[in-house]
């Protein structure tokens, strides 16, 4: 996810490698190398597709057999680079995926208001407290709750990839 002006601007589903050494590393390395002023401007221009636009996209996919890369479950954290370098501005809102941490194993939020990269972990069996980012999200599975916050890093002082992975992949024992 990317948040700007207290609004979710990007909420990308990723099927594969959600853990810190996978998608977390992809996001961290993007943030380390990106021109953040250009990225912020690009994020300002992004928006979520309406239901009508999604219907048209699906019709076009059926007609052409071509599925846009930015809507693929394979995009994951690479969506950030697609927004910056490929001009992707129309997205699908997958924010609700964080509500069932049985399936959403990891989530990352680039909060451009707070200038942080937040890390959330799934398999959460504890209810969230009021005020947590994903607290108001309804949970479809009574046993599992939304992803839980495990920590954040400053966008102006990003850790090495090794330190990031070590800190967050070991977080499940720290917070149980």
matplotlib code that plots the C-alpha trace (Angstrom):
import matplotlib.pyplot as plt

x = [0.0, 0.9, -0.8, -0.7, -2.7, -4.2, -5.7, -4.8, -3.5, -2.1, -3.4, -1.7, -2.3, 0.7, 0.4, 4.1, 6.9, 5.2, 7.8, 10.5, 13.2, 10.7, 8.3, 9.7, 13.1, 11.6, 9.9, 12.9, 15.2, 12.7, 12.5, 16.3, 16.8, 13.7, 13.5, 11.0, 9.9, 8.9, 7.4, 5.2, 4.0, 3.2, 1.3, -0.7, -1.9, -2.9, -6.5, -8.5, -10.6, -14.3, -16.6, -17.4, -13.7, -13.0, -15.9, -14.4, -10.9, -12.3, -14.1, -10.9, -9.0, -11.5, -11.3, -7.6, -6.3, -3.9, -3.9, -2.3, 0.8, -0.2, -3.4, -1.6, -1.2, 2.4, 3.0, 3.3, 5.8, 6.9, 3.8, 5.8, 8.3, 5.5, 3.9, 7.2, 8.8, 6.0, 3.3, 0.8, -1.9, -5.1, -5.1, -7.4, -8.1, -7.1, -7.0, -9.5, -7.0, -5.3, -8.5, -7.9, -4.3, -4.7, -4.2, -2.5, 0.8, 2.7, 1.7, 3.8, 2.6, 4.6, 3.2, 4.3, 2.6, 4.7, 7.7, 7.8, 7.7, 5.4, 5.6, 2.6, 2.5, -0.3, -1.4, -2.7, -5.1, -5.3, -7.9, -6.3, -6.6, -8.6, -6.5, -4.3, -4.3, -6.3, -8.6, -11.8, -11.5, -14.2, -12.8, -14.4, -12.6, -13.4, -10.1, -7.8, -7.8, -6.3, -2.5, -0.7, 1.9, 5.4, 7.4, 8.5, 11.5, 12.1, 12.2, 15.1, 17.2, 16.4, 18.3, 20.4, 18.5, 20.1, 19.2, 15.6, 15.2, 16.7, 14.6, 11.2, 11.5, 12.2, 9.3, 6.8, 8.5, 9.0, 5.3, 3.5]
y = [0.0, 3.6, 6.3, 10.0, 12.8, 10.2, 8.4, 4.9, 5.6, 2.1, -1.2, -3.9, -7.6, -9.8, -13.6, -14.6, -14.1, -11.7, -12.2, -9.5, -11.3, -11.4, -8.5, -6.6, -6.6, -5.5, -2.6, -1.6, -1.6, 0.4, 3.0, 3.1, 3.9, 6.0, 9.7, 10.2, 13.7, 12.1, 9.1, 11.4, 13.3, 10.0, 8.8, 12.0, 11.1, 7.5, 6.4, 3.3, 2.1, 2.4, -0.7, 0.4, 0.7, -2.7, -4.2, -2.6, -3.9, -7.4, -7.2, -6.1, -8.9, -11.5, -10.0, -9.7, -12.3, -9.7, -9.1, -5.8, -6.4, -3.9, -5.8, -9.1, -11.0, -11.3, -7.5, -7.3, -4.7, -4.1, -1.9, 0.9, 0.9, 0.6, 3.7, 5.6, 4.4, 3.1, 5.7, 3.4, 5.5, 3.3, 0.6, -1.9, -1.4, -4.5, -2.9, -5.4, -8.2, -7.3, -8.2, -11.9, -12.6, -16.4, -15.5, -12.1, -13.3, -9.9, -6.4, -3.2, 0.4, 3.2, 6.1, 9.3, 11.5, 10.0, 9.2, 5.5, 2.0, 0.0, -3.8, -5.9, -9.7, -12.2, -15.3, -12.9, -14.5, -11.5, -8.7, -5.3, -2.4, 0.7, 3.1, 0.5, 1.0, -2.1, -2.0, -0.9, -3.7, -6.4, -9.9, -12.7, -15.4, -15.5, -17.2, -14.8, -11.0, -8.4, -8.2, -6.8, -4.0, -5.3, -2.2, 0.6, 2.3, 5.8, 6.5, 8.9, 6.3, 2.9, -0.1, -2.4, -5.2, -7.7, -5.6, -5.2, -8.9, -9.9, -7.5, -8.3, -12.0, -12.7, -10.5, -13.3, -14.4, -10.8, -9.9, -13.2]
z = [0.0, -0.4, 1.6, 0.7, 2.2, 4.6, 1.6, 0.3, -3.2, -3.9, -2.5, -4.6, -4.1, -4.5, -4.8, -4.2, -1.7, 0.7, 3.4, 4.0, 2.0, -1.0, -1.5, 1.4, -0.2, -3.5, -1.9, 0.2, -2.8, -4.8, -2.1, -1.7, -5.4, -6.3, -6.9, -4.1, -5.3, -8.7, -7.0, -4.8, -7.8, -9.6, -6.6, -6.5, -10.0, -9.3, -8.7, -8.3, -11.2, -11.0, -11.3, -14.9, -15.8, -14.3, -16.4, -19.5, -18.6, -18.1, -21.5, -23.2, -21.5, -22.8, -26.3, -26.6, -24.1, -22.8, -19.0, -18.0, -15.9, -13.3, -12.5, -12.2, -8.9, -10.0, -9.8, -6.0, -4.9, -8.5, -8.9, -7.3, -10.1, -12.7, -11.3, -11.4, -14.6, -16.7, -16.0, -14.5, -12.9, -12.9, -10.2, -8.6, -4.9, -3.0, 0.5, 1.9, 1.5, 4.8, 6.7, 6.8, 7.9, 7.3, 3.6, 3.8, 5.3, 5.1, 4.1, 3.6, 3.8, 2.3, 4.3, 2.5, 5.1, 7.9, 5.7, 6.8, 5.5, 7.8, 8.1, 9.0, 9.6, 9.1, 10.9, 13.5, 16.0, 18.2, 17.7, 16.8, 19.1, 18.1, 16.3, 14.5, 10.7, 9.9, 13.0, 11.3, 8.6, 9.1, 9.5, 7.5, 9.5, 13.2, 14.0, 12.1, 12.4, 10.1, 9.7, 12.7, 12.8, 13.6, 13.0, 10.6, 9.2, 8.1, 4.4, 5.0, 6.9, 5.3, 6.7, 4.7, 3.1, 5.5, 8.6, 7.3, 6.6, 10.0, 11.9, 10.4, 9.5, 13.1, 14.3, 14.9, 18.1, 19.3, 19.2, 20.2]

ax = plt.figure().add_subplot(projection="3d")
ax.plot(x, y, z, "-o")
ax.set_aspect("equal")
plt.show()
